[in-house]
Amino acid sequence: MSIEVHRDAYGVPHLRAGDPEELAFAQGRVTAHDRAWQLEVERHRAQGTTAAFLGAAETEWDLFVRRARLADTARRCLARLEETDPETADWVRAYADGVNDGLAEGARRAPEFTAVGLSPGHWEPWTPLAVWLSTHILFAGFPTKLWREQVATRLGPEWTELFAADGPATAGSNGWLVTGERTASGAALVAGDPHRFIEAPGVYQQIRLACPRYDVVGLAVPGVPGLAHFGHAGHVAWAITNAMADYQDLYRERLRRVPGGGVEAYGPEGWRPAAVHVETVEVHGGEPVPVEVVETARGPVITGDGPEDGEWEGLSLRYVPRVTGRLGFEVLPRLLAARTVAELDTALDAWVEPVNVVLAADTAGGLLHRVAGHVPVRDRANSLRPVPAWDAGHAWGPEPAPTPRADVTGGYAVMANARGIAAPLGVEFAPPHRADRIAELLGASSAWTPGDTAAVHRDTDNRAAARLLAAVEAAGAGEGGDAALSAAAAAVRERLLAWDRRMDADSADAGLFAAVRGAVVRRIAAHEVFAGLREPAPYPEVFRPWLYLGPRVGLALETLLAGGPVPAGDVARIVREALEETGAGEAPPVWGAVHRLAPWQALPDPSEDADARWPGLGGDHDCVLSTSSAPGYTDRSARASAARYVWDLADRERSGWIVPFGASGVAGDPHHEDQLPLWLRGDLAPVTTDWNRLTKEQG
């Protein structure tokens, strides 16, 4: 082999090899060296075997993965890839071989294996596809349909879409493209940041992949070959955001036992056999949990086991890779080899899941703004709530919906999960605040540089605060009577009305706003009109993040303040009470004192001060610096920028990138958390592509 591994000052791996397959092997091996624990957690999550070493808390996830048949779907997708594109299948297999080659050494560096008594396992050629599926199966937020069902049933069908907002467990992003007419160099810039639940180690891996066919820097998903989402190949650069498209459906199934232990499902043609078998989820420190896996003609049944005899109801999940046997992995090597926007565009025609909005530019002035992915054509009711499996009107059409595209005009394009070119493909989108703010900032200059562009990432203007501030202002408009405020509440009101609306970490006024907002959210959620929505939903626990009333109220607060089932008079009273509560208590701390990073870790730190070690953050859910929490319930931020980047088409070495922690997933490694200070400041680490400025690893 001709593999070379080089590292930059931040420990980022730069790989060189003789051909793409050898390079995929090198990517797998170096990832296993740097992220062995993370890779094995992801493999087990994709297989539904995490409870076997992490304990009972992971059982619900494992049950969902087994019922949804993620591993079997990955095997099915690899089999189709082997038939239609054997070269890409071999490329994926080479990555898995590389992981296996480096996993034992990587595991010796990672103390977590010893802590839980886990030995590194074996990666199958289909494992990277399974990791991709498990990472994105909840990406489209199909559990939101369960929430809408609850709203329609318990509040009334007219309120089905009342809480429409960027959901509490979906992933979003900012992204923007500045054309050469608005840059100092005359060449385009592509920039942005994906917003995901922050995990330690991080969900993105900075890496460089070079062979005679291509030389690309970008952000990889550990466990998956190539650079699916963000890359700079020298001549062309690309980035994505979540299109917020709806491409997964839930069907209400009628099921029954038949003699011999089989199961039938009632569909448009009457009762038909369903596939059924039993698996066992092993649980560390507990009893094994048997799980019945049932699959109808619509898809796998994801809601719980049925009775031993008789009929019952369940929900089946229909998702594109399960139906088509395609995941879009044939696109990955084509992205790496693309040298123009046109080649990138052609490659993306085969993309499947997740559905993304793409921005790209090349050195010849080519520009791209399009949606990529497979969205089935079906009745609109499918996109709102679970639909009856026995109604043929809810079947999928034979071809996917056309993927929209748009010209880049005015010198820039913005993608931030708001309604835009992807609007025909979805139901719920993010509010327009981030997209509008980015466009406003980009429009203010015609000489953008990479350094200036990075400053957009740091913007903390909170446009979503406007409606609550208007309600705060109205709360003091009356004199005497019920509208009168105490002196303390009036002082809170005056401070908020003078606030600059920036959610800076050191801002006392931002902390004050958050306190008032939290009090408003709690009171609205406690209103009698929402009593039915406070009752537990009859769905598996893994879907609970989508089904809690409180976070839903916090994210839909703008809508609920302006209209909805809570009477306007009650809303005004609630705002006054929130001002009084805040004024009567101790002064809230600065925003960053309560809005602290709260990353997910497969093996949490058991020490008493574990939470306190994570830093305070600026930003908020609808700021460009998007750091999400659950207002009214916790100000901790579990979701934020999982990476930031600026790709410069004039000179790749003037590009920059950052991840929340570091290149290494090994605690104690010099590059475990060395990027965290830069990430907190909103700075970027340099992209170094000169091989002479890198350190070559020996062996």
HELIX and SHEET records of a PDB file:
HELIX    1   1 PRO A   20  GLN A   47  1                                  28    
HELIX    2   2 ALA A   51  LEU A   54  1                                   4    
HELIX    3   3 ALA A   56  GLU A   58  5                                   3    
HELIX    4   4 THR A   59  ALA A   68  1                                  10    
HELIX    5   5 LEU A   70  THR A   84  1                                  15    
HELIX    6   6 PRO A   86  ARG A  109  1                                  24    
HELIX    7   7 PRO A  111  VAL A  116  1                                   6    
HELIX    8   8 THR A  127  HIS A  136  1                                  10    
HELIX    9   9 PRO A  143  ARG A  154  1                                  12    
HELIX   10  10 PRO A  157  TRP A  159  5                                   3    
HELIX   11  11 GLY A  180  ARG A  182  5                                   3    
HELIX   12  12 VAL A  320  THR A  324  1                                   5    
HELIX   13  13 VAL A  331  ALA A  337  1                                   7    
HELIX   14  14 VAL A  341  LEU A  348  1                                   8    
HELIX   15  15 ARG A  380  LEU A  384  1                                   5    
HELIX   16  16 ALA A  392  HIS A  394  5                                   3    
HELIX   17  17 ALA A  423  LEU A  425  5                                   3    
HELIX   18  18 HIS A  433  LEU A  442  1                                  10    
HELIX   19  19 PRO A  450  HIS A  457  1                                   8    
HELIX   20  20 ARG A  463  ALA A  465  5                                   3    
HELIX   21  21 ALA A  466  ALA A  475  1                                  10    
HELIX   22  22 GLY A  481  ALA A  483  5                                   3    
HELIX   23  23 ALA A  487  ALA A  498  1                                  12    
HELIX   24  24 ALA A  508  ALA A  525  1                                  18    
HELIX   25  25 GLU A  528  ARG A  534  5                                   7    
HELIX   26  26 GLU A  541  TRP A  546  5                                   6    
HELIX   27  27 LEU A  549  LEU A  555  1                                   7    
HELIX   28  28 LEU A  557  ALA A  562  1                                   6    
HELIX   29  29 ALA A  568  ALA A  584  1                                  17    
HELIX   30  30 TRP A  591  VAL A  594  1                                   4    
HELIX   31  31 ASP A  611  ARG A  613  5                                   3    
HELIX   32  32 ARG A  652  ARG A  654  5                                   3    
HELIX   33  33 LEU A  676  ARG A  681  1                                   6    
HELIX   34  34 TRP A  691  ARG A  693  5                                   3    
SHEET    1   A 9 LEU A 367  ALA A 372  0                                        
SHEET    2   A 9 ASN A 356  ASP A 362 -1                                        
SHEET    3   A 9 VAL A 236  ASN A 242 -1                                        
SHEET    4   A 9 PHE A 230  HIS A 232 -1                                        
SHEET    5   A 9 TYR A 214  ALA A 220 -1                                        
SHEET    6   A 9 GLN A 205  CYS A 211 -1                                        
SHEET    7   A 9 PRO A  13  ARG A  16  1                                        
SHEET    8   A 9 GLU A   4  ARG A   7 -1                                        
SHEET    9   A 9 THR A 695  LYS A 696 -1                                        
SHEET    1   B 5 TYR A 412  MET A 415  0                                        
SHEET    2   B 5 GLY A 172  VAL A 178 -1                                        
SHEET    3   B 5 LEU A 189  PHE A 197 -1                                        
SHEET    4   B 5 THR A 634  SER A 641 -1                                        
SHEET    5   B 5 SER A 628  ALA A 630 -1                                        
SHEET    1   C 6 TYR A 412  MET A 415  0                                        
SHEET    2   C 6 GLY A 172  VAL A 178 -1                                        
SHEET    3   C 6 LEU A 189  PHE A 197 -1                                        
SHEET    4   C 6 ARG A 644  ASP A 648 -1                                        
SHEET    5   C 6 GLY A 656  ILE A 658 -1                                        
SHEET    6   C 6 ALA A 685  PRO A 686 -1                                        
SHEET    1   D 5 VAL A 289  GLU A 295  0                                        
SHEET    2   D 5 GLY A 270  VAL A 281 -1                                        
SHEET    3   D 5 VAL A 263  GLY A 267 -1                                        
SHEET    4   D 5 GLN A 248  ARG A 257 -1                                        
SHEET    5   D 5 GLU A 311  TYR A 319 -1                                        
SHEET    1   E 5 VAL A 289  GLU A 295  0                                        
SHEET    2   E 5 GLY A 270  VAL A 281 -1                                        
SHEET    3   E 5 VAL A 263  GLY A 267 -1                                        
SHEET    4   E 5 GLN A 248  ARG A 257 -1                                        
SHEET    5   E 5 VAL A 387  PRO A 388  1                                        
END                                                                             
